[in-house]
Structures are given as structure tokens and as C-alpha cells.
Amino acid sequence: MNSVLSKVIASLLSLLLLAYVGYQSFVSLYNPYQTEIVNKGTYVSDVDLNGFFVRDEAIIEVKKEGVTSYSYKNAQKISKGATVASVYKNAKDLYNLMNIEALKSQKLILGEAQNENTIKGLKLDLLNSQIAASKAELRKQVDENKFTNIDSVSNDLMLNINKIAVCVDNSVNYDQTIASIDSKITALEAQVSSQSGVITSETSGYFSNTTDGYEATFTLDMLDNLTIDGVKSYKDKPTKQDPNSIGKIVYENYWYFVSTVSVKDAEVLSKPYNKKQSVKLKFNSKSTREVDATIEDIITKKGSDTAVVVFKSFYLDEDLINMRFETPKAVINSYSGIIIPKEAIRIQDGVKDEETGQVLDKVKGVYTLLGKTVRFKKVNPIYEDDYILISQQSIKSDFVSVYDQVIIKGKNLNAGS
């Protein structure tokens, strides 16, 4: 009998021990709160666009035989009557002309590098810093695929390197090299055939050596009669290149970008539109960039899930002047601060301000968890939408801070509990 009783008691003790261990494991592992550690970051508010450029432009149409040598770079301003291009017999003439220009540039650099008036009083540390700056700028342009000013930066670098050589060694002289360059230029010029014609501009404007056939379609006049269905149909219109065009003239430095967007995105863009605030258009081109633009019009239609937005910008460069159909982003704003999920935001009554001692109601903030202690902290919103809140960082201890563990979900949340 005693043996049976001992076995029963031992079994009960084992069950109690297992229950206790299970309870302790549950307490140690169970966390009644879903949390997230917040950090500082940047949130960009933007809208995806899909549209086309509209410019005040006209094709330069010339019947020619031979190859064309352009006198201006793309987006460079030209005056009325200026020589836009020259026509030569063959491609070899253009190749020789390019080499002549390169040799002339080298000659100018070497001549300036040894000019006494140029190098007199120069300090080596200044030249070294300028060389370092030019190298850094070249690396930056290559990394960012921005080659607009690469020739100018390269020439500055070579000029300063040659100046250094002259400054540190008085025996350095480039006269013989310059004479050799002159000889090469003379030889190349003798191989270039005479021009078979020149092309002049009938008006002033900004030059481009590229046409796409849409110059007569996407005109400023079309902006007065834009419709949602019309914009969609414009994208599908075929184009035909003019075989006699050698480029075009853009009369003004401004352009329009017409894009279709969703109705929801149109509502987002209506805020800067109504406030007359500018936005940035971010293009993915040879050189990715953001350009300032204003929203000129937003076209909506009852029952349509699509809207049309018209942007205008006064920024023009060698890439933008040749773009037509593009898919940029309209960057409305960017905000830097502590990024907090919207699910963590709470409204709390009876919050005591640590600075003034005043008790406040309906205070917006978050519950934070430190160990097992829950504490309510205020937020200082600089941006808020349906998904996140950006809080400005504060040195005050009663405001949310970086690396706080904020509670997303939980029960019985009370400030100070």
C-alpha cells in the first residue's frame, strides 16, 4: 500500500514540476507585444510618370550631298544667321577636322602652361589642390554617367599638370612640341577638301542635331486641346523621319512634359499644384538628374481611372533637348527623420510635458518597450500618410528617439505602465 501511495505522490510531483517548468518557459518566451526598432532615414514622396515632351521646335531641312560637320553642340544657343553646319565630301574630312580641333586644343594648353604671365607667382600647393579637384570631378562624372563637361575638366587637368612641370623645372619648354603640333595641323588641313556648302540658321534658338519625326505633332498648340483619350492616342501615332533634316531648332529654353497618371496619383500631385509649389522630375537618361518643374494643369474626367498632368520646366541640356517618350518620377518632397510605422501611432490623454509640467490630452505618440517597461513617448510629425509617420528628431527624453523599440500591437497599453 505504501508502495502504491509513493508512486502516486511521485507522479503528482512530476506533473507539478513539468507544469511549473512549462509555465516558466511560457513566461520567459511569451511577449505580449509586437515591436519594431525605429531608425532615422529619408522618405521620398514621388509619383511614376509615363508621357512625352512638347517643345516649340522646327526641323532644319536641307537637301545636301556629302557629310555634315556641326558647328554647335546640342542645346547650345545659336543666333539668327549663324552657320549651323558645314557640308564636306566624305567622312574622312570630318575625321581630319576632329583631329585638327584636338591638336589645336593641345596647342593652347601647352602655350598657356609655359606663358610667364600665367605661371608667375603660382603656388605648387594651389596647383596640386586644383589637380586633385579635377581628378575627383572626372571620377564623379564617370561614376554618375555625366559627361557634359568632361572635355573642359580634362583640359583643366592637363593644363595644371603642365604648369606643375614648368614650375618645378625651369628647363621644361614646349616650343618644340607646339611646332610639331603646328606641322600636323598643316598636314591635316591640306587633306580636307573644300566645303561643298554651309547651312545657316533662319532664326535664333537652341540647336539639336537629332530629330524624331514628332516635331510637327507635339506642338504647343496641342496643349490647348488636351484630353485623356487624346493623350493616350498620341503615344500610338507612328512617326516618319525626314531624310533631308540635319537637326532642329528649339525656339525657347522651356519645355512641357505631358503624362498620364492614375486618379490617386493625380490627387497627390494636386497638392503642389494648388499651392503653386514646384516639383522635381527625375529622368533616367545618360546622366540621371532631377530638374525643377511646375505643374501647369491637371486634367480629369468623371468616371475615368486616369488623369493627365502637364509639367513645365526651364531647364535644357544636351540630353533633355532630344528626349521624347520618357518615364520619369515626379518627386514631390523628401523628408528626413525617424521613420515610424503608422500602426504604432497612438493618441494618449493625460500626458505630462516634462519641460512645462502641463498635463495634455490627445497627444500623438508611440508606446516604447524597454525591458518589461512600457512608456509613452511623443512624436513631432513632419510628414504623415496612411503607412508611415516621419518624426523630427528631438533631444528631449519624452520624445521618440532613434533605436527606440516601439510597440506595433499589444494589449492593455497605458502610459507609464
C-alpha positions, 0 to 999 in steps of 0.5 A: 500500500505504501508502495502504491501511495509513493508512486502516486505522490511521485507522479503528482510531483512530476506533473507539478514540476513539468507544469511549473517548468512549462509555465516558466518557459511560457513566461520567459518566451511569451511577449505580449507585444509586437515591436519594431526598432525605429531608425532615422532615414529619408522618405521620398514622396514621388509619383511614376510618370509615363508621357512625352515632351512638347517643345516649340521646335522646327526641323532644319531641312536641307537637301545636301550631298556629302557629310555634315560637320556641326558647328554647335553642340546640342542645346547650345544657343545659336543666333539668327544667321549663324552657320549651323553646319558645314557640308564636306565630301566624305567622312574622312574630312570630318575625321581630319577636322576632329583631329585638327580641333584636338591638336589645336586644343593641345596647342593652347594648353601647352602655350598657356602652361609655359606663358610667364604671365600665367605661371608667375607667382603660382603656388605648387600647393594651389596647383596640386589642390586644383589637380586633385579637384579635377581628378575627383570631378572626372571620377564623379562624372564617370561614376554618375554617367555625366559627361557634359563637361568632361572635355573642359575638366580634362583640359583643366587637368592637363593644363595644371599638370603642365604648369606643375612641370614648368614650375618645378623645372625651369628647363621644361619648354614646349616650343618644340612640341607646339611646332610639331603640333603646328606641322600636323595641323598643316598636314591635316588641313591640306587633306580636307577638301573644300566645303561643298556648302554651309547651312545657316540658321533662319532664326535664333534658338537652341540647336539639336542635331537629332530629330524624331519625326514628332516635331510637327505633332507635339506642338504647343498648340496641342496643349490647348486641346488636351484630353485623356483619350487624346493623350493616350492616342498620341503615344500610338501615332507612328512617326516618319523621319525626314531624310533631308533634316540635319537637326532642329531648332528649339525656339525657347529654353522651356519645355512641357512634359505631358503624362498620364497618371492614375486618379490617386496619383493625380490627387497627390500631385494636386497638392503642389499644384494648388499651392503653386509649389514646384516639383522635381522630375527625375529622368533616367537618361545618360546622366540621371538628374532631377530638374525643377518643374511646375505643374501647369494643369491637371486634367480629369474626367468623371468616371475615368481611372486616369488623369493627365498632368502637364509639367513645365520646366526651364531647364535644357541640356544636351540630353533633355533637348532630344528626349521624347517618350520618357518615364520619369518620377515626379518627386514631390518632397523628401523628408528626413527623420525617424521613420515610424510605422503608422500602426504604432501611432497612438493618441494618449490623454493625460500626458505630462510635458516634462519641460512645462509640467502641463498635463495634455490630452490627445497627444500623438505618440508611440508606446516604447518597450524597454525591458518589461517597461512600457512608456509613452513617448511623443512624436513631432510629425513632419510628414504623415500618410496612411503607412508611415509617420516621419518624426523630427528628431528631438533631444528631449527624453519624452520624445521618440528617439532613434533605436527606440523599440516601439510597440506595433500591437499589444494589449492593455497599453497605458502610459507609464505602465 
